[in-house]
Amino acid sequence: MPKYLFQVNYVGEGVAGLLKDGGSKRRAVVEKMFKSMGGTIEAFYYAFGDTDLYIIGDFPDHATVASCVLTVTATGTVTVKTTVLLTPEEVDKAAKKTPTYTRPGQ
């Protein structure tokens, strides 16, 4: 199953909700959402700095991830940056492929 990194930032009422509910309750909500869409959570960490929350998880496909991110961000309480993660073996496969390409200016 494809693996994804989600970088989440709480905004506006999302911050107030996190203060009210606490981190454990929010994790339980996210786990329920992942499970409802056939996904699983590998890691879930709050952090200091530019990003409030890091989640690494598996989902069946990109469309499922898009559905979850659209649903969550539509609330206006968080922003999400999603990164598709590749295993070393997937990079090995990619390195063995030879696409036809001409660089700009040639």
Helices and strands as residue ranges (DSSP letters): E 3-10, H 13-21, H 23-36, E 40-46, E 53-58, H 62-73, E 78-85, H 88-96
